[in-house]
Amino acid sequence: MIRTRILLLACCLISSAGLAQTEAMDLTDSFRAGGIEVDRLRVFKISDIVLIRGRTSNVAMAIRAGVFAKSLGYRRVANLIEIVPGLADWEIERHAARKLDMTRELAGCTFQIQSIAGVVRLRGRVQHELQKDLAVSLLSRIDGVAAVHPEWVSVK
């Protein structure tokens, strides 16, 4: 009888402890829609804490992310955005052109690359649809690139 009551009490405590825990809620899209442009941005609400992660060379943008969270009504904000020295736009353009030129799968394609504050505008002609995805993927992985906006002309 006593064992049954202890077991019942333990079950109740375990189930109520499970209810007290909350799952992480992804807020990343809300922050992007709010104009927060940070490389590898990930924003989660866990219990009553908002956790902001990402990388940027723009200190003002990192601060803006924390201010944006507070403007949404969140009081506890952990702004863990890493400040990294960014590449200058001309360095991004040079590095991107070299990366595309050296990728064998993109032979026969032509590209024009323009970077403004790490946002790369990629124009070009490709022979196959898969080459579009490859080019964007390669440029997205370059340090300092915040976003890639492609404009394509397909060659038949």
BELPE-V499734 format. One record per backbone hydrogen bond with DSSP energy under -1.0 kcal/mol. CO is the residue of the C=O (numbers start at 1). NH is the residue of the N-H. If there is no record, write none. Layout:
BEGIN
((CO:NH) (CO:NH))
END
This chain:
BEGIN
((1:5) (2:6) (3:7) (4:8) (5:9) (6:10) (7:11) (8:12) (9:13) (10:14) (11:15) (12:16) (13:17) (14:18) (15:19) (16:20) (25:45) (27:31) (28:32) (29:33) (30:34) (31:36) (32:35) (38:41) (39:55) (42:53) (43:27) (44:51) (45:25) (46:49) (49:46) (50:78) (51:44) (52:80) (53:42) (54:82) (55:39) (56:84) (58:62) (59:63) (60:64) (61:65) (62:66) (63:67) (64:68) (65:69) (66:70) (67:71) (68:72) (69:74) (70:73) (76:50) (78:52) (78:80) (82:56) (88:92) (89:93) (90:94) (91:95) (92:96) (93:97) (94:98) (95:99) (96:100) (97:101) (98:102) (103:106) (104:107) (106:109) (110:125) (112:123) (114:121) (116:119) (118:146) (118:147) (119:116) (120:149) (121:114) (122:151) (123:112) (124:153) (125:110) (126:155) (128:131) (129:132) (130:134) (131:135) (132:136) (133:137) (134:138) (135:139) (136:140) (139:142) (142:145) (147:120) (149:122) (151:124) (153:126))
END
